[in-house]
Amino acid sequence: MGIFSRRQTATVERPQAEGAPVGGVALDPALRALTGHWSIDAPHSRIGFSVRHAMVTTVRGAFGDYDSALYFDGDRPSESRAELVIRVASVDTGVDQRDAHLVGTDFFDANRFPEMAFRSTSAVHEGGESFRMTGNLTIRDVTRPVDLQLDYLGSVLDPFGYERAGFDGTTTIDRTDWGLVYNQRLAAGGTMVSEKVRLQFDISAVRSAA
């Protein structure tokens, strides 16, 4: 599966001097303290999506089964990276019939393509608590680049001794770029399912053991 934290830990370049700004930008000490490996705490996170249905409402869903590996570098944000591998059969929109349609051949075709994945290729600190992460999104064995907007929400040591950090991530894709082309036309014009899909990442990440 190639979750990067299992193979790249020793290769990460460390900062040359404590507190030194990178690229002329002074970084928040709270962000610098987050440097290290993390994983998504699935029971307290949501990997979801939303899409317009019949031109008049929004359907929302989420995936419950996935593997994750994150590396955040608070000194050199460009060294930060992420990998997320999702089992598409875990999709849940709250309606069994709709979920069965989504995992069938019209959409994800889970029997042939059981997983989709996001693997980052670059990260940029845009200022404050905002970041932009670019990566490759693979669905149905089609891989295309996407830009993910990430906002840091804060960090805390929880009552059980786990160090947690929160991030919100969003991006919008055209599902037809990944071969998800099924649709039905409406008599008055428009389509049953929008081609634009908003992906949403509500992340509670837990620091991995050294």
C-alpha positions as CSV (number, residue, x, y, z in Angstrom):
1,M,0.0,0.0,0.0
2,G,3.0,2.3,0.4
3,I,2.0,4.4,3.4
4,F,5.0,6.7,3.5
5,S,5.6,6.9,7.2
6,R,6.6,3.3,7.2
7,R,9.5,3.9,4.8
8,Q,10.6,7.5,4.8
9,T,11.0,8.6,8.5
10,A,14.8,8.5,8.4
11,T,15.1,10.6,5.2
12,V,13.3,13.8,6.4
13,E,15.7,16.8,6.4
14,R,15.8,18.6,9.7
15,P,16.0,22.4,10.2
16,Q,19.5,23.9,10.5
17,A,18.8,26.1,13.5
18,E,16.2,26.2,16.2
19,G,13.7,29.0,15.6
20,A,15.3,30.0,12.2
21,P,12.7,31.3,9.7
22,V,12.4,29.3,6.5
23,G,12.3,31.2,3.2
24,G,12.2,34.5,5.1
25,V,8.8,33.6,6.8
26,A,8.6,33.4,10.6
27,L,6.5,30.4,11.5
28,D,4.2,30.1,14.5
29,P,5.9,28.2,17.3
30,A,2.7,26.2,17.8
31,L,2.9,25.0,14.2
32,R,6.7,24.2,14.6
33,A,5.9,22.0,17.6
34,L,3.7,19.8,15.5
35,T,6.6,18.5,13.4
36,G,6.4,14.7,13.2
37,H,4.3,11.8,12.0
38,W,0.5,11.6,12.5
39,S,-2.4,9.4,11.6
40,I,-6.1,10.2,11.2
41,D,-8.3,9.1,14.1
42,A,-11.2,7.7,12.2
43,P,-13.9,7.7,14.9
44,H,-13.3,11.5,15.4
45,S,-12.8,12.4,11.8
46,R,-14.8,12.5,8.6
47,I,-13.7,11.9,5.0
48,G,-16.7,13.1,3.1
49,F,-18.2,14.6,0.0
50,S,-21.2,16.5,-1.1
51,V,-22.9,16.8,-4.5
52,R,-26.0,18.5,-5.9
53,H,-28.9,16.2,-6.6
54,A,-31.7,17.0,-9.1
55,M,-30.4,20.6,-9.2
56,V,-32.3,21.5,-6.0
57,T,-30.7,19.8,-3.0
58,T,-27.3,18.5,-1.7
59,V,-26.6,14.9,-0.9
60,R,-23.7,14.2,1.6
61,G,-21.8,11.1,2.2
62,A,-18.6,9.8,3.9
63,F,-16.2,6.9,3.8
64,G,-15.6,5.0,7.0
65,D,-12.7,2.6,6.1
66,Y,-9.3,4.0,5.2
67,D,-5.6,4.0,6.1
68,S,-3.7,7.2,6.6
69,A,-0.2,8.5,7.1
70,L,0.7,12.2,7.6
71,Y,3.9,14.0,8.1
72,F,3.8,17.6,9.2
73,D,6.9,19.7,9.2
74,G,6.4,23.0,11.0
75,D,9.9,24.3,10.1
76,R,9.7,23.4,6.5
77,P,6.0,23.1,5.5
78,S,7.1,22.1,2.0
79,E,8.4,18.8,3.5
80,S,4.9,18.0,4.8
81,R,3.1,15.1,3.1
82,A,0.0,12.9,3.3
83,E,-1.3,9.6,2.0
84,L,-4.8,8.4,2.3
85,V,-6.1,5.1,0.9
86,I,-9.9,4.6,1.1
87,R,-12.0,1.5,0.6
88,V,-14.8,2.7,-1.6
89,A,-17.2,0.0,-0.4
90,S,-17.4,1.9,3.0
91,V,-19.3,4.7,1.4
92,D,-22.3,5.8,3.5
93,T,-24.9,8.4,2.4
94,G,-27.6,7.2,4.9
95,V,-29.6,5.4,2.2
96,D,-28.7,1.7,1.5
97,Q,-30.1,1.7,-2.1
98,R,-28.0,4.8,-3.0
99,D,-24.9,3.4,-1.4
100,A,-25.3,0.1,-3.4
101,H,-25.6,2.2,-6.6
102,L,-22.5,4.2,-5.8
103,V,-20.3,1.0,-5.3
104,G,-21.8,-0.6,-8.5
105,T,-20.6,-0.3,-12.0
106,D,-22.2,3.1,-12.7
107,F,-19.9,4.8,-10.2
108,F,-17.0,3.4,-8.2
109,D,-17.2,-0.2,-9.5
110,A,-15.9,-1.4,-6.2
111,N,-15.4,-5.0,-7.3
112,R,-12.8,-3.9,-10.0
113,F,-11.5,-0.8,-8.2
114,P,-11.8,-1.4,-4.4
115,E,-9.7,1.5,-3.4
116,M,-9.2,5.2,-4.2
117,A,-6.2,7.1,-2.9
118,F,-4.7,10.6,-2.4
119,R,-0.9,10.9,-2.3
120,S,0.6,14.4,-1.9
121,T,3.3,15.8,-4.1
122,S,3.9,19.2,-2.6
123,A,2.7,21.5,0.2
124,V,2.8,25.3,0.6
125,H,2.3,27.4,3.7
126,E,0.0,30.3,2.5
127,G,0.3,32.2,5.7
128,G,-1.2,32.1,9.1
129,E,-2.9,28.7,9.6
130,S,-3.7,28.1,5.9
131,F,-1.9,25.6,3.7
132,R,-2.3,24.3,0.2
133,M,-1.4,20.7,-0.5
134,T,-1.2,19.4,-4.1
135,G,-1.4,15.7,-4.8
136,N,-2.5,12.9,-7.0
137,L,-6.1,11.5,-6.6
138,T,-6.7,8.1,-8.0
139,I,-10.2,6.8,-8.6
140,R,-11.0,3.8,-10.8
141,D,-7.3,3.6,-11.7
142,V,-7.4,7.1,-13.1
143,T,-4.9,9.5,-11.5
144,R,-5.2,13.2,-11.8
145,P,-3.7,16.1,-9.8
146,V,-5.8,18.1,-7.3
147,D,-5.2,21.0,-4.9
148,L,-6.4,20.7,-1.4
149,Q,-7.0,23.7,0.8
150,L,-6.1,22.9,4.5
151,D,-6.7,25.0,7.5
152,Y,-5.1,24.2,10.9
153,L,-7.6,24.3,13.7
154,G,-5.4,23.8,16.7
155,S,-3.8,21.1,18.9
156,V,-4.4,19.7,22.3
157,L,-3.3,16.9,24.7
158,D,-6.5,14.9,25.4
159,P,-7.4,13.3,28.7
160,F,-6.0,9.9,27.5
161,G,-2.6,11.4,26.8
162,Y,-2.9,11.6,23.0
163,E,-1.6,14.6,21.2
164,R,-4.2,15.7,18.7
165,A,-4.2,18.3,15.9
166,G,-7.2,19.4,13.9
167,F,-7.3,20.3,10.2
168,D,-10.2,21.1,7.7
169,G,-9.5,20.3,4.1
170,T,-11.6,21.0,1.0
171,T,-11.4,20.7,-2.8
172,T,-13.8,20.5,-5.6
173,I,-13.4,18.1,-8.5
174,D,-15.2,17.2,-11.7
175,R,-16.1,13.5,-11.3
176,T,-16.1,12.9,-15.0
177,D,-12.4,13.5,-15.1
178,W,-12.1,10.1,-13.2
179,G,-14.5,8.2,-15.4
180,L,-17.5,8.7,-13.1
181,V,-19.8,9.8,-16.0
182,Y,-23.2,8.2,-15.1
183,N,-26.1,10.6,-15.1
184,Q,-29.7,11.2,-16.1
185,R,-31.2,14.2,-17.7
186,L,-34.1,16.1,-16.2
187,A,-37.1,17.0,-18.3
188,A,-36.7,20.7,-17.4
189,G,-33.0,20.7,-18.1
190,G,-30.0,19.9,-16.0
191,T,-29.0,16.5,-14.6
192,M,-29.9,14.3,-11.6
193,V,-26.3,14.3,-10.2
194,S,-23.9,17.3,-10.5
195,E,-20.6,16.6,-12.1
196,K,-19.0,18.9,-9.5
197,V,-18.2,17.1,-6.2
198,R,-16.9,18.8,-3.1
199,L,-14.5,16.7,-1.1
200,Q,-14.3,17.4,2.6
201,F,-11.7,16.3,5.2
202,D,-12.5,17.0,8.8
203,I,-9.4,15.6,10.4
204,S,-8.5,14.8,14.0
205,A,-4.9,13.6,13.7
206,V,-3.1,11.7,16.5
207,R,0.7,11.9,16.8
208,S,2.2,8.5,16.0
209,A,4.6,6.8,18.4
210,A,8.2,7.4,17.7
